[in-house]
């Protein structure tokens, strides 16, 4: 009798545990996603302080930033499909582990190598999160909530990226230990995210961990959806180029050209582009998937015009206007692209395809920014920014016109 009651009690506890897992659906997964992504932009307002402390150039700032992007791309190419095989939850926990290791590198930073290591580890975290967390949020959506979950996934991505510089800017400006406290706070948030992840339901029922080895997969895109993938990825490349400008170069422009040295304000400027991106994603339901991609590109073009004008006329209000307009266009195009790709990809290849999409996006966030850093050495920060704005404007306009004539075929 006692044994029976014990078994019943064990079964009851197991059922309660399972019910708790089920209640932690896509909003909890989105929170984990946002916390992980916030760590990737946390150092943005602090680069000026690191430059003063370590004495490196603006080019080195963009190289440090690009190391992060290289970490993302390498992870996406090597392990973009690992959550399809090992399960979503183990991959999310691994991503949070990389994020914590990155924070520790910055927390105990003692020179440029620690910055490189921290950014590389942060890239590993973002690479795992970009595919696995996006798919997890969407797969945990109950029936009839797919559109809302899609918004939650893309908003968590951009919202997390925006909250990173806002948090560190506020702490660095108004709290002690500006190069330490932001990372202590983020470590606490990672601990919360790890607990949430542990209680998330596993959506991959045939997960196998034993014998699993990461392997290079290239850009794994099913042949039947390459048309949708190509147009979506081009739009993402243009939009992420703008994000790269704001997360790597805009803080230096605010401080050196506009003579604004308030780190909280710098963080707010960077936050504004990601806030607008989130707002643009929310608009896709009204605009529609077919019009979101070309429409987002055209709004992005308007934002780049404003960014160029802010550089030309040395105007902070124009820079903020460019951030808001450009972010709106980027977000509109980005959500349309993610939704189109997720809908077109076969379930067994969904995470790998989304990861391949983010490879192209992160090429956009890294390569043009390093170009700006290199140009800064020869023609100055303002002229380098103007050159960047003109090139990305031409790309966004060309992609928008192409998509307007040949919108992606959506199922």
N, C-alpha and C positions, 0 to 999 in steps of 0.2 A: 504493500500500500504506500509506504513511504517513498519507494522508488518511483511508483507511478506518479505520485504528487510532484516529486522532484522533476521528472521528465516533463510533466505538464507545465511546471513553473519555468523550466528552461525553454520550453516551446513558447510560452507566453512572452518571456523576455526577448526571445529571438524575433517574435512577431512585432513586439513594440519597437525593437531596433530597426526592423524593416520598415515599419510605418514612419519612423522618424526620418529614415533615408528618403522615403517617397515624398514627405512633406517638404524636404529641402530640394525644390525643383530648380527651374532655370533662373529665378532671381538670385538664389544663393550662388549658382555657378557664375552668373554675371558679376556678382560682388567679388568672387575669387579672381576672375579675369581682370577686373578694374584694379584691384590691389596689386596684382602682379605687374600690370602694365605701368602703373604709377611709378614703380621703382626705376623703370627704364628712362624716364625723363626727370627724375629727381635732381640730378646734378646740373640741369640746364642753367638756372640763375647763378650757380656757384662757380661757373667757369672763370669769371673775372677774378674771383678770389684766388682760385688755383693759379691763374696766370701771375698774379702779384706774388704769390707765395713761391712758385716754382720758376717763374721767369721764362715762359714759352710764348710763341707767337700765335696769331689768329689761325695760321695754317695748322699748327699743332692741335688747336681746339677742334678743327674740322676732322683731323686725322683720328683723334681720340673718339670723336663721334662716329666716324666711319668704322672704327674697330667694332663698335656695337653692331652696326649694320652687317658687317662681315660675319659676326657671331650668329646673327639671326639667319642669314642666308645659308651658312654652313649647316646649321641645325635643321633648317627646312629641307635642304637637299639630302642630308644624311638620315634624318629621323622624322621627316614630315609625315610618314605613314605609320609611325610606331604605335600610335594610339589605336589604329584600326586593328592591330594585332594584340598588343599588350593590355588594352583597355584604356579608357579615358582617365580614370582616377589616378592610377600610378604615374601617368605622364604629367598630370597636373601637380602632383606632389613633388615630382622631380623638378618641374619648372620653379616651384616655390623654393626648393632647396638651392637652385642656382641663384635665384633672386636674393635669398638670404646671404649667400656667399659673396655676391656682389656688394651688398650693403656693408658687410664686414670689411671688404677691401677698402671702401671709402672711409669707413669709420676709423680704421687704423692706418690710413694713407700716410706714406712717408716718402713719396716721390712719384715721378711720372709712371714708372712701371706698375705701381698699384692702381693708378687711374686706368691704364690699359687693361689690366687684369679685371678690374671691376666692371668696365664697359663690356669686355668680352663675355664675362659671365652673365651680365645683364642681357646680352644678345642671345645667349643660349636659352635663358628663361623666356624671352619674348618669342624666340623661334618655336619653342614647344607650345607656348600658350596660343600663338596665332592660329594654328590649325586645330589643336585639341580642344581648347576652350571655346572657340567659335562653334565647333560642331557639338560640343557637350551642351552648351546653352540651347541650341536649336533642337537637339534630340530629346531634351528633358521637357520640352513644351507639351502640354496636354493638347488633345484634339481641339482644333479651332483657334489655337493660340500661336500658330506657326509665325504669322506676321509679327506679332508682338515679341516673340522670342528672337526673331531676326533683328528687330530694332534693339532689343536688350543686348544682343551680342556685339553689334557694331558700336552701340553707344557705350558699352563697357570698355571696349577697346579705346575709342577716342576719348571718352570721359576719363578713363584712367590715365592716359597719356597727358591730358590737360591738368589733372589734379596734382600730378607729380611736381611740376614747376611752381604751381600755386602754393602748395604746402611748403616746399623748401624755401621759396622766396619769403613767405610770411615768417617762418621760423628763423631764417638767416638774418632778416631785418630787425625783428622785434624780440628775439629770444637769445640767450647766451649760446656759445659754442656753435657758430653758424655752419662749420664744416663737419660737425659731429651729430648734433641733435636731430636733423632731418632723417638721418639713417637709423638712429635709435628708434624714432617713431615708426619708421617703415618696418623695422624688424618686428615691432609689436603687432603691426597690421598683418604681416606675413604669418605670424603665429595664429591670429584669428582666422586667416584664410586657410591655413592648414587644417584647422579643426573643421571648418565648413566643408572642405574637400573630403575629409575622412567620412563625413556623413552623407555625401552625395551618392545617389544611386548610380550604379555602373550600367552604362547603356550598351556596352559591347559584351554580348553574352558568350561569345566563343573566344574570349581573351586567353592567350597563352603567353606566358612569360618565359618558361624554361626553354633554353636554346635560342632565345630571341637575340639577334645581333643587328645593330644599326647597319645599314648598307646604303651606299650612294644610289639614289634613284633618279637623279636628274629632274627635269620638269615633267612629272608624271601626269599627263593629261590624256584622258580617253579620247580616241580619234573622233568620236561622234560629236564631241562638244568643243572642238578646238576653235570654231568660229566664235562662239560665245566667250570662250576664255581669252582669245586674243584681243578682242575689242575691250573687254572688261579690264584686262591687265594694262593696256595702254592708257586707259583713263585713270587707273590707279597710279601708274607711274607719274603722270603729270601732277595729280593731286598730292601725292606723297612728297614730290619735290618741294612744293610749297611748305609742307610740314617740316621738312628737313631744314629749310631756310630759317624758320622761326625757332626751331629747337637748338640749332647750332650757331647761327650767325646773328639773329635779331637781338639777343642780349648785348652783344658787343656794339651793335649799331645804336641801341638805346643809350648805352653808357658813353661811347666815344663820340658819336656824331650829334646826338641830341642832348648830351651832357646831363642825363638823368641817371642817378646812381642809387635810387631806391630799389633794393632787390625785390621787395614785395610788388612794386609796380612792374618790374621786369617780368616776374612770374605771372602777373595778371595779364600782361600783353600776350605772353605765350599761351596762357590758359584760354584767352579769348578765341584764338584760332581753333582750338579743339572744342570749345563750347559751341562755336558756330557750326563745326563739323557735325556735332551731335544733333543740333537743330536741323541741319540739312538732311540728316538721316531720317528724322521724324517726319519730314515733308514728303518722303517718297510715296507714302500711301496715297497722298492726294495727287501727286504728279504722275505716278504710274511708272512701272519698271522700264518700259520702252523709252519714255521721255526723260527719265532720271539721268541716264548716262550722258546723252548729248547736252541736255539742259544743264547738268552739273558742270560740264566742261565749259560752257559759255559763261556761267556765273563765275567760275574759277578765272577765266580770262579777265573779267571785270575786276576781280580782286587783285590780280597781278598788275593791272593798270594802276590801281590805287597804291599798291606797294611801291611800284616804280616812281609814282608821283611823290610819295613820302620821302624816298631817297633823294629825289631831285630837289625838292623844296624844303628838306630837313624839317618834316612835320610829324609830330607824334600822333595827332588826331588822324592824319591820313594813313599812318601805319596801322593804327587800330582799325580803321575802316577797311583797309585792305585785308587785315587778318579776319575780320568778321565776314566780309564778302567772299574772300577766297576760301575760308573754312566752310562756309555754307555750300559753295559749289563742290568742294572736295567731298563733304559728307554726303551730299545728294548722289554724286556719282559713285562714291564708295559703297554705299548701302545697295544701290542698284546693282553694282557689280557682284557683291557678295551674294545677294539674293539670287541673281541669275545663275551664278556658278554653282551654288548649293543645290538649286532646283534641277540643274541639268546633269550634275555628276551622279553616277551610280552610287548607291549607299556604300558598297564595299571599297570604293575609291574616293569617298567624299573628303576625308581628312587630307589625303595626299594631294587632291586637286586644289583644295583651299590653301594648302601649304605652298604649292607651286605658284598660286596667285600672289601670295605674300612675298615670294622671292622677287617677283617683278616689282612689286610695290616698294620693297626695301632697297632694290637697286635704285629706284627713284629717290629715295630719301637719303642715299649715301653718295653716289657718284657726283651729282651736280653740286652738292654741298662742298665736297673736297675741291672741286673746280673753283668754287668761290674763294675758298681759303688760299688756293694757289694764286689766283688772280689778285687777291688782296696785297700780296707781296710786291706786285709790280705796278698796279694801277690804283691801289687804295680800296678801302672798304666800300665806300659809296659807289664808285664806278664798277667794282666787282658785283655789287648787288644789282645795279642797273643792267649789267650784262646778263646776269642770271635771270632777272625778271623778263627781259626780252626773249631769251631763248625758251624758257618754260612757257611763256605766253604763246609763242609760235607753235609749240608742241601741243598745248591744250586746245588752241584754236583748230589746228589741223585734225586732231582726234575728234573734237566736237563736230566738225563739218562731216567727217567720214561717218561717224555714228548717226548723224542726222539723216544721211542718205541711206545708210545700211544699218538700221537698228538690229540688235541681237534677236535672234529667233528664240522666244521663250516658250516653254511648255505650259 
